[in-house]
Amino acid sequence: MNLSLYQVDAFTDKLFGGNPAAVIPLTEWLDTDLMQQLGLENNLSETVFFVPSPAAEADYDIRWFTPGVEINLCGHATLASAYVLFNILGFSKPELKFNCKSGILTITKMGDLFTMDFPSWKPGLLSEYNPSLAEVLGEVAIKEVYQYRDILVELENEEAVKNCDPDFTLMKKHFDKMIITAKGDKVDFVSRFFAPAAGVNEDPVTGSAHSQLIPYWSERLGKKKMHALQLSQRGGELWVEQVNEERVLISGQCVFYMKGEINLQ
């Protein structure tokens, strides 16, 4: 069996920026263990698979795998999948709808910008949290700690987010996924995302984290539309909007890197 593989850098307009995703279109699902092995072999933050959907409300069913686990929502690999479908595989409808474990995801394209309609995950304040958090983050000044799916830690400023040097070994023992964030200097907010327990110490750009970040910062800044940066080494740029209590919009660009063929004997 041979499979096509496309590698796309998402949330960037420059090659080698943003977050690379491996996109593998399928006609039917592979065994889950095999998809996980492919995710490990590709060794990117996510390998994404999609198949034509039997559901009337969706075009494709979609699943995402880190090198270690399957996850329930991934932004950059969804963006990369939309790029492949619209720009390479000839998808021609005005809206692309993916069905996944987090519901229906709708993606539209306007020029070079792809916009994803994602769930809004407003995080709740944690009045008590693991006391090892400060040690994990290197004794930085922590303003507040929230959580929906992921722990969300607000730091005092953009410089603190940029310079944070986490202890990933200790993080893996005590936390699953973690966002650190602060108000931006030249944009509305900045963030970084860590998931060592899922096989990804630091994710370059994390669309799903913005399902929490958008409602968090929309409330604090009193704004619906915002501009965000993820301050990883590769860096990523996002334009986001709080639509209502249930949905957010996440927009970004993509750059095509390569096409390959997987040979499964």
N, C-alpha and C positions, 0 to 999 in steps of 0.2 A: 504494500500500500504506500502511495506517495501523497504527501500533503503539501500544499502551498503555505509558505510562511512569509508574512510581511512585517517588517520592523519599521515603526513610525515613532518619531519624537513628538510628544504631545505637550500642549501648553507652551509653545515656543514658536518663533518665526526664524530660528537659526538652527542649523544642523549641529548636533552634539549638545543642544540645550534641552530644557524641558525634561520630560520623563519618557524613556523609551519603552515601548510595549511590543510584544510579539503577538501578531494577529493571525489566527489560523481558522479560516473558513471551513466549515464542514457541511456535508449533505445530511449526515445523521450523527448522533452522539457517539463518541468513542467511550470505552470503559473509563470510569472515573479515575482508577489507579493509573491508567495510561496517560490521561491528561495531566495528572499530577507529576508523573515522571517527565513529561515534556516541559512542564513548568520548571522543574528542577534542572533539566538539561539546558534550557534556554538561559536560566540564571538571571532573569530580569525581575524587576519588581512584580510585574504581572505578565502572564501569558493568557490571552483571551481567546475563547472559542465561541462561535455562534452557528446555529443551524436554522433553516427555514422553520417558522413557528406554525404549529397547527392551530393556534389560537386566532380567532377572527380579529381581535383587537391589536395584534402585534405582527410585525414582519419577520422578526427573528427572535429566537430564544438565545440568551447569552449567559456565559459562565466565565469566572475569572479565577486564576490560580497563581499564587505566589510560589516561590521555590519550595515552600513548606506546607501550605494549606490552601484550600478553597475559601474565598471570601464572598460576602453577600452583596457587596457594592464596590465598584471601582470606577473612578471618573476618567483618569487619563487613558485607560485601555478602552473604555467606551468611546471616548473621543477618537482614538486611533482606529477603532473599528468603523466608526462613521466615515472617517477619511477614506479608508480602503473601499467601503461600499459605494460612497458617492463619487470618488475620484478615480477609482481603478476598476471596480466591478460593475459600474454602470447603473447603480441604483438611481431611479429617476423620479420617485415620488417627492412631493414637497416636504414631507415629514417622514422620518425613519423612526419606527417604534420597536424597541427591544423589550422582551419579557424576561424578568429575572426574579431572584428571590426577594428583591425589594420592591417588586411591582413593575409597572410599565414605565419605561424611560423613553422620552420623545426627544429626538435630535433634529434640528433644522440647520441649514447651511445658507449663509449669506456672504458671498465672495469667499474670502479665505477664513472666515470666522464660523466656527461650529458652536451651536448653543444647545446645551443639554438641560432638560427639565427633570430635576431631581427632587427627592423627598427633602423636606425641611425637618431637621432633627435638632430641635431646640434643647441645649443641654441644661441640666439642673444643677444647682449649687450643691457641692459636697461640703457640708459643715465639718465632717470628719473624713480624713483620708489617710492612706498608708504613710506613717511617719518617715519612711525611707525615701520619700519623694525628693526632698531637698538634697539628700546625699546622691541620689540617682542623677540629678541635674547639676551637680557640682556646687551646691550651696548658693545658688542664685536667689535673688529676692523674689518670692512668689507672692503675687497680689491676690489671686483667687483661683480656686480649682472647681471645675465643673465636669459633668459627664453626661453623654447620651450613649453612643456606642463606645467612644474613646474617651479617655481622660483628657481634658482640655485645661491647660495651665496658662494663665495670663501672667506674663512677666512685665517688668516695669517699663521697658522701652524696646525699640527695634534693635539697638546695639546688644542688649542682653539676649535676645533671640538669636541674633547672628553669631554671637561668640559662645553660646552655650555648648559645653563639651560633655555630653552625657556618658555615664558609665553603662554601656549596653549590657554587660554581663549581669550587673545588678538589676537593671531594668527588666531584663528577661525573667528574672526570678519573681518579680513583684507586680509587673504590669503587662497588659496585653498590647494595646496600641495607645500612643500618646501624641497629643498635639501641644506644641508650645506656641504662643502667639502674643502680639502686642500691637498697639496702635502704630501705624507706619509714619515715617518722616515725610515721604513724598507721595505715598499712596495711603489708602484708608486703613489697611491693616496688613501685617506680615505674619508668616507662620513657618513652622517646620514640623515634620511628622516622622515618628519613630515606631517601628514594629518589629523588634528583634525576635519576639516570640513567633512571628510568622515568617521568619527567615530574611527580613529586610531591616537592617539597622536603621537606615534613613532613606525614606522614599523621596525621590527628587521633587515630584509635584503630585499632590494627592487631591483629586477631585472630590472623593467621598468625604474627606475631612471637612470640606467646605459646606457640606450639608449641615454641619454643626457650627462652623465658623460664621456663615452668613447670618443666621438668626441671632447669634451671639453679638456680632458687631453691628448689625442693623439696629438692634435695640439700644446699644450703648452710644452709637453715633447719631441716631435719629435719621438714618438714611436708608432708602430702599436699594439704590444702585450704588455699587462700590467697585473700586479697583484694588486688586490684591496681588501681592508677591509672595512666593514661597522661596525662602532663603537657603535652599540647599546649594551644594557646590555647582550643580548644573543650572539651577534657578528656573523659575517658572512664573508666568504672568497670566492672571485670570481677571475677567470682567464678570461681576456677579450681581444678582438681584434677588431680593426677598419679595416674592410675588404675593404670598399670603401665608397663613400659619401652616399650610400643608406643603407648599412647593417653593423651590428656589430655582433660579436659572444660573448656569455656570457656562461661560463662554471662553473659548481659546482657539489658538491656531495649531496647526500640525505641519511637520516637515517629514517627507518620505525619505527613508534611509536605504532600505534594500528589500529585495525579494529573494527568497530561497526555496529549496525543496527538501522536505523531510522524507527520508527513505525508511519505512518501517517494514522490516522483513520478518 
